[in-house]
Amino acid sequence: MRRKLTLAVALLLVGLALSGSDCIFEQKVVQLVVTGSTCVDFEEDHQTDNWTTPETYDVADELDAILSDNGIDKDQVIDAEIISVTYEVIDPPAHDWTLSGTITVEYDSGPQTIVNYTNQTLSEIDGVPKYADLNDAGVDEMHGAIDAYLADMSPLVTFRVENGDVDPDPSSVDPIQFTWRACLKIYVVVEDEYDWPDVFRG
Amino acid sequence: MSARTRLLAIATCAAALCAFAGTAAAQVEDQVSVYTGENAKGYLEPLSKAIGADLTSAVWTTAYIPEEDAFHLSFETRVVGLIFGDDMRTFTATTEGGFSPETTEEVPTVIGDGDAIIVQGNGSSSFAFPGGFDVNSFTLAVPQLRIGSYKGTEAMIRYFAVNTGDVDIGDISLYGFGVHHSISQYMGPDFPMELAAGVFYQKLQVGDDLMDATAYSFGVQASRRYPAGFAIFEPYGSLAVDMFSMDVAYESDTESVDISYDTDTSVDFTVGLNLHAAFFHLNGEYSISGQNTFAFGFGLGF
């Protein structure tokens, strides 16, 4: 009896192996979405209200990192755009300040404002990211750089903090010294193919 | 495709599902990682329903348990499928990640259309909801071993485990245990059918805690055997109360996400037919429950 059962099990397994080519796998295409953040740090050390702090941003390096983190090839990407922008203080000043100004982005059509900050106390954003109200022109400028990256170019973007007012007024005795960070949250849509084993498919 | 070829294809796919499971789990984890909270729960809900329905279907497919205390052993595989309804293909999701203005949209669930849905926001920003895997059905294949009988009682064990080879996913394992007892043995020799009652517990785990599903099934079965030449036909029916719960945990792009689906209790009515020929057994059944399922099974035993 045991021998018959062993033989029957063996035959069943062989049958399964031989029929492998008949398996009903259906090819599907799915648009995956991944998100990632990329940040620019601005180190500030000023004795006046008005200053400009530029930082160069390599779009290819930053987006390559997001794709790499998610195991995605650039060839699979069909769309990438900005979801939101945050800013926060990562190295606080000795005492609180209130700032007003803009952050601009420049790729191929001149500096465009992406974020306005008005009467922003630094203590409020000390270690706490704040979502910014976005400006069309700056976001479009950044999208232009992302599109260039997807078209296999190597765009460099310059972000600038263009500060207009500080309260209290900084001076040589009491300079404003802190570091803050602006982060762009970006989504990437990827098209991927896979096989789904739909054994009850008609 | 002939019925025989289709049966073999189903059997092969059943085996392949074990190997495929790791890849599928990895893809689903990637896709859901953009979601947190209620979005993640809604996105994965059809999968929870399907796994629950598949695990609690085709558990006991006969009420016949030999009364004499003799050794019986049957190695079986159940292939259980569920066809998704259209209402399971979408859910209402809300934008995340600080997108402004907050927007709700009807978007694909994990089994919905493959295209991502993109909504526009303030300042030329936009948000993308991921597509689904565009599948119409979900199939689970489970090997099981039935051992009996002692005083009209048999036991059943289900088990499979697969190493996905993916460090983020880990191992996938299913184990289950249950007992089944003949009631008709107490009804006298003139009772017109076999009656039995059974209870079954199952646990499906993916990785350390990526997915942890638990299912219980309590039911009564009725069947009757009709010999016809070398074969025996055995129609059967069953009524069961099924309970299923599932927890999912993963890392989203920004945080750890823990989702807990409340215990789902449903009543399951099943009709089916067994065909026994010597050591070979086949069965097919249809279950009416919260999620209707159909199942095929085959086995070898004595």
Interface residues (C-beta under 8 A of the other chain):
Chain A: M1 K4 L5 A8 V9 L12 G15 L16 A17 S19 G20 D22 C23 I24 F25 K28 V29 V30 Q31 L32 V33 V34 T35 G36 S37 N70 G71 D79 E81 I82 I83 S84 T86 Y131 D133 L134 N135 D136 G138 V139 D140 H143 K185 Y187 V189 D192 Y194 D195 W196 P197 D198 V199 F200 R201
Chain B: M1 T5 L8 A9 I10 A11 T12 C13 A14 A15 A16 L17 F20 T23 A24 Q27 D30 Q31 S33 V34 L73 F75 V79 G81 I83 G97 G98 F99 S100 G114 D115 A116 I118 G121 N122 G123 S124 S125 S126 F127 A128 F129 P130 G131 G132 F133 D134 V135 N136 S137 T139 D253 F279 F280 F294 L300 G301 F302
